[in-house]
Amino acid sequence: MKSGTTDELLSRVPLFSGLSKKDLRQVSRLTTRLTVPAGRELVRQGGLGREFFIVLEGAVNVVIDGEVIAECGSGDFFGEIALLEGQPRNATVVATDDVVIDVIGRAEFSTLLADRPEIDKKIRAAMAQRLAEDAKAQDRAD
């Protein structure tokens, strides 16, 4: 993903597909843009979930109990499970490249979901799928 304005970058994220430019501007006001170096841990398994993350450039590994279970790249998101379920982080996420991410805090995340039911639906569907995949991975590990 090539750099651009926040609205342009968010428009390329499948989660926000179908939003108007005005709506994308509203979403972008909720975000904080960060550049994170390769090797940096973004969240730790078991930690308190306070943010939702959208990967705009680069890639991260999702690690559960020391095992890489997924890679997230441009357009992917993570952090929703801890926020929606009110439970500790279920995975550690580490930048494998220098990454550009947008971060949305808990209060802003709640506002986004309340104002945009179509985004809420997409995030909850992704969460259900991830929880099912995590359960299968745990079953294989046991």
C-alpha positions as CSV (number, residue, x, y, z in Angstrom):
1,M,0.0,0.0,0.0
2,K,1.5,3.3,-1.0
3,S,1.4,6.2,1.4
4,G,-1.3,8.7,1.2
5,T,-3.7,10.7,3.3
6,T,-5.5,9.0,6.1
7,D,-8.7,9.0,4.1
8,E,-7.0,7.5,1.1
9,L,-5.3,4.8,3.1
10,L,-8.5,3.9,5.0
11,S,-10.4,3.7,1.7
12,R,-8.2,0.8,0.7
13,V,-9.1,-1.2,3.9
14,P,-11.8,-3.8,3.1
15,L,-13.4,-3.1,6.5
16,F,-14.3,0.4,5.3
17,S,-15.3,-0.5,1.8
18,G,-18.5,1.3,0.7
19,L,-18.0,4.3,2.9
20,S,-18.2,7.8,1.4
21,K,-15.4,10.3,1.5
22,K,-17.2,12.1,4.3
23,D,-17.6,8.9,6.3
24,L,-13.9,8.0,5.8
25,R,-13.0,11.5,7.1
26,Q,-15.1,10.8,10.2
27,V,-13.4,7.5,10.7
28,S,-10.0,9.0,10.2
29,R,-10.7,11.5,13.0
30,L,-11.0,8.6,15.4
31,T,-7.6,7.2,14.5
32,T,-4.0,7.9,15.6
33,R,-1.3,7.0,12.9
34,L,1.8,5.3,14.2
35,T,4.9,3.9,12.5
36,V,6.3,0.9,14.3
37,P,9.7,-0.6,13.7
38,A,10.2,-4.3,12.8
39,G,10.5,-6.5,15.9
40,R,8.3,-4.3,18.1
41,E,5.5,-6.0,20.1
42,L,2.2,-4.2,19.6
43,V,0.1,-6.2,22.0
44,R,0.9,-9.0,24.4
45,Q,-1.2,-12.1,25.0
46,G,-3.0,-11.8,28.4
47,G,-2.7,-8.0,28.4
48,L,-5.5,-5.6,28.8
49,G,-7.1,-4.6,25.5
50,R,-7.5,-0.8,25.1
51,E,-7.1,-0.3,21.3
52,F,-8.1,-1.6,17.9
53,F,-5.4,-1.7,15.2
54,I,-5.6,-1.4,11.4
55,V,-2.5,-2.3,9.4
56,L,-2.0,0.2,6.6
57,E,1.5,-0.8,5.5
58,G,3.9,-3.7,6.4
59,A,3.1,-6.9,8.2
60,V,2.7,-8.3,11.7
61,N,2.7,-11.9,13.1
62,V,-0.1,-13.0,15.4
63,V,1.4,-15.4,18.0
64,I,-0.6,-17.6,20.5
65,D,1.3,-19.4,23.2
66,G,4.6,-18.9,21.3
67,E,3.3,-20.2,18.0
68,V,2.8,-17.9,14.9
69,I,-0.8,-18.6,13.9
70,A,-1.3,-15.8,11.3
71,E,0.2,-12.9,9.5
72,C,-1.7,-9.7,9.0
73,G,-0.8,-7.3,6.3
74,S,-2.0,-4.2,4.6
75,G,-5.8,-3.8,5.1
76,D,-6.0,-6.3,8.0
77,F,-7.1,-5.4,11.6
78,F,-6.7,-6.9,15.0
79,G,-7.5,-6.1,18.7
80,E,-11.3,-6.3,18.3
81,I,-11.7,-9.5,20.4
82,A,-10.4,-8.0,23.7
83,L,-12.5,-4.8,23.1
84,L,-15.8,-6.6,22.2
85,E,-15.5,-9.5,24.6
86,G,-14.0,-7.5,27.5
87,Q,-11.3,-10.1,28.0
88,P,-7.5,-10.1,28.0
89,R,-5.7,-10.1,24.6
90,N,-5.8,-13.6,23.2
91,A,-2.6,-13.2,21.2
92,T,0.7,-11.3,21.0
93,V,1.2,-9.3,17.8
94,V,4.7,-8.4,16.6
95,A,5.7,-6.2,13.7
96,T,7.7,-8.3,11.1
97,D,8.4,-5.3,9.0
98,D,8.3,-1.6,9.7
99,V,4.5,-1.1,9.9
100,V,2.2,1.9,9.6
101,I,-0.9,1.4,11.6
102,D,-3.9,3.3,12.6
103,V,-5.0,2.9,16.3
104,I,-8.4,3.5,17.6
105,G,-8.9,3.7,21.4
106,R,-11.7,1.9,23.2
107,A,-14.1,4.9,23.4
108,E,-13.6,5.8,19.8
109,F,-14.0,2.2,18.8
110,S,-17.4,2.1,20.6
111,T,-18.4,5.3,18.8
112,L,-17.4,3.9,15.4
113,L,-19.5,0.7,16.0
114,A,-22.5,2.6,17.3
115,D,-22.4,5.1,14.3
116,R,-21.6,2.5,11.6
117,P,-23.6,-0.7,12.0
118,E,-22.2,-2.1,8.8
119,I,-18.6,-1.9,10.2
120,D,-19.8,-3.4,13.5
121,K,-21.3,-6.4,11.6
122,K,-18.0,-6.9,9.6
123,I,-15.9,-6.7,12.8
124,R,-18.1,-9.1,14.7
125,A,-18.1,-11.6,11.8
126,A,-14.3,-11.5,11.7
127,M,-14.1,-11.9,15.5
128,A,-16.3,-15.0,15.3
129,Q,-14.2,-16.5,12.6
130,R,-11.0,-15.8,14.5
131,L,-12.3,-17.3,17.7
132,A,-13.3,-20.4,15.9
133,E,-9.8,-20.6,14.3
134,D,-8.2,-20.1,17.7
135,A,-10.3,-22.9,19.2
136,K,-9.2,-25.3,16.4
137,A,-5.6,-24.3,16.9
138,Q,-5.9,-24.9,20.6
139,D,-7.5,-28.4,20.0
140,R,-4.6,-29.3,17.7
141,A,-2.1,-28.2,20.4
142,D,-3.8,-30.3,23.1
